[in-house]
Amino acid sequence: MYATPPDPHALVLLLHGGRAHGLEPPTALNLPSKRMRPFATTVTRAADAPVVVAEVRYRHRGWNGDRADPAQDARAALETLLETYGPMPVVLLGHSMGGRAALHIGGHEAVRGVVALAPWCPDDEPTAHLTGRPVVLLHSDQDRMTDPTASWRFVGRAKAAGVRACGVEITGSDHALLRRATVWHDLVGRLVRGVLDPTLMPPEITAALAAPPGSGYHPLLPTDLATG
């Protein structure tokens, strides 16, 4: 748990990365978890109202095929937090495998929107359950761990299914979100604010979310967005 203010107005749930396979528990070091911690600060500072910021703790390091362990853990954590703090809008913020988990459970009735960073998006990943909420994928063109073109295919499939989805390509960065870190953090802060209050969403993102599906999906660039 990163932020537990009194009388919170929303919940932001962080989901870190992992592996395709691995039934062992995460180590104490857990570098993927550490990678998400700075985003807890970003989200807390960006929010216009008090928000609970929490991170899912996985039982296993891997996705593990049809078990989808991180998605199951994320859903359980979300339900527990809602029982603890009461009904409130939720934003899911996931990286890599955690991005896949966020997209997987994004149809939960409490989820207001999903922001996925360098997500793992297999071509058979479902999309239709995300209808009714904004879904934004951010990915670097230089990512060598997860495929950015798979993210854009996911957006294209989602839009074809009626989902308000879009993507932003952060050129010259990496999977670890370290190169051009200020761009990642600026966009995450603006997107989380915009999910919780659509009037604060960057207008270019709002337009991209509403755009109809095309023959091929081309993501926005950070330079396409007006300064926040």
N, C-alpha and C positions, 0 to 999 in steps of 0.2 A: 504494500500500500504506500503510495507516494504522497497523496494529499487527501485529507479527510476533514474538510471545513465543516463548521456547523451550518445546518440548513442548506445543504447543497442543492443546486438546481439541475445538475446533470452528472452523468458518469462517463468518463473516458476510460476504456479498457484497452491496455497495451498487450500485444501478443508478439513475443519475440520469435526468432527463427530456430531452426533445428536441422534435422536430417530426414532423408527419405525413410530410413529404417533405423531402429534402435530401441530396444525395449528396456535398456538400462536407464536409471534416473539421471537427470542433469547433474553435472558436477557442481561442487561448491563454487568454483570459479565462474562457470556459466557465462562465457563471453557474449553469446547472443543476447542474454538478458541485460548485461552491462551496456550493450550497444543501444538499447532502448531507453536507458535511464535519462539521458539528456532531453529526450522528447517529453518526458514527464514535466520537466521544467518549462519547456516550450509551451506545452498545452496549458499549464497552470497560469503562465503569464499572459497567454493570448486570450483566455476566456474572459468574457465580460461579466460573468456571474460565477459564484463559487461552484467548483466542480470536484467530485471525487475522481482521483486518478489512481488506478490500480493496475497491476500486472498479473496476468494468468501464470500460475505455477504448474508446469506440466509434470505428469507422473513419469513420462518417458521422453527420450530425446528425439524419437522418430515419429513420422506420420503413420507408418506401418500399414500401408495398403488400406483395405476396406475398414480397418479398425478406426482410422482417422482420429487417433488418440488426442492430438492437440485440439481438434474441433470439439470433441467430447468434453475435454477439460475446460475449454473456453465457455461452452454452454453451461456447464455446472457452476463455474465461477460467476458468470453473469447472473444466474438465478439466485445464487447465494447473496450476491451484493444487492440485488433488488429486494430480496427479503429483508436484508439488514437496513437499507436506507429508504425503502419504499419506492413506489413507481416513479420513474424519471426517465427522460430521454437519454439514450446511450449512443456514443460514437465509438466504433471499433477502429483501432489503429494498429495495424499489423505489419511486420516485416518478414519477407521471405516465406518460410513455412508458416509463420504467424499471419502473414498476409493471406495465404490460402485458407487458414482456419477462420480468419475474420470474414472472408468472402463466403465460406461454407455456412457460417451461422448467421450471416447478415440478414436473413429473413425473419429473425426473432421479432416479435411484435414491439418490443421496447427499443429496437435499434432504429435510430434516426438516420444514420448514414455510415458508410464504410470508407476509410482511407487506407489503401494498401501500398506499402513501400517495397519496391523490387519483389513483388509477390511471385510465388511459384504457382503457375497457372496451367496445369495440364489441359490439353484440348478437349477432354471429356468433362471438365469441371462444369457443374450446372450453373445456370445464371438466372432462370425465371423467378426463383424465390426472392430475388432482390428487388423486384418490382415495387415501386412506391417510395423509394428512398434514393438519395444520390450516392453514387459509387464512383470514387476517383482513384485511379491507379497511377502511381509515380514510378518511373523506371529509368535507369541510365542506359544509354546506348552502348556503354562500355562494360556492362555487367557480364561477368563470365561464370556466374554461379546459377542465376536464373535467367531465362530468355526474355528480353524485352519485347520481341515480336510476339511471343505468346501472350503477353499482357495486352497488346493491342488487338490480337485476335479475340481474347476474352471480352474486351470492350465491344468489339464488333458483334459478337454473338449476343452479348447482353442487350445491346441496343436493338438488335433484331427481335429479341424476346420482349421488348417494351420497357426495358430497364433504363433509367436515367443514369447513364454511365459516360465517363470520359477518361482521358489519360493525359499525363504531362511527361514529356521526355526530358530528362535532365542530362544534357550532353556532357561528356567528359568526366563523369563521376564513376562510381564503382558500386559493388554490391554492399560493401560495408557502410555506405552512406558517409564516408569520411571526406573524400574529395568533393568540393563545393558544398560542404556541410551547411553553410549559412543559407544556401538556396533550399535545401531540404527542410531546414527548420522554419524558414520564413513561410514556405508553402504549407507545411503541416499546420502551423499556427493559424494561417488564414483559412485553410480548409475546415479545420475543426470549428472555428468561430462560425463559418458559413453554414456548416451542417446544423449547428444549434440555433442559428438565426439566419435564415435564408437572405434577409436583407443585407447581410454582411458578406455574403459569398462574392468573390471576385466576379464581376459581370461576364468576363470571358469564359469562366468556368460554367456559370449559369447557362450561357448560350450553348456551350459545348454539350452540356448535359441534355439540353432540350433538342439538339440537332437530331434529325432522323438518321437511321442507318444508311450507309452508303456501300459501294462495291468494295471498298477497302477502308480501314480506319487509319487516320493519320493523327497522332497526338499533338497537343499543343506543346509549345516550348515556353520556359519561364519568361522569355522576352516577349511573348505574346500577351502576357498579363500586365496590366497597369500596376505601378508601384502601390503597395498596400497602405 
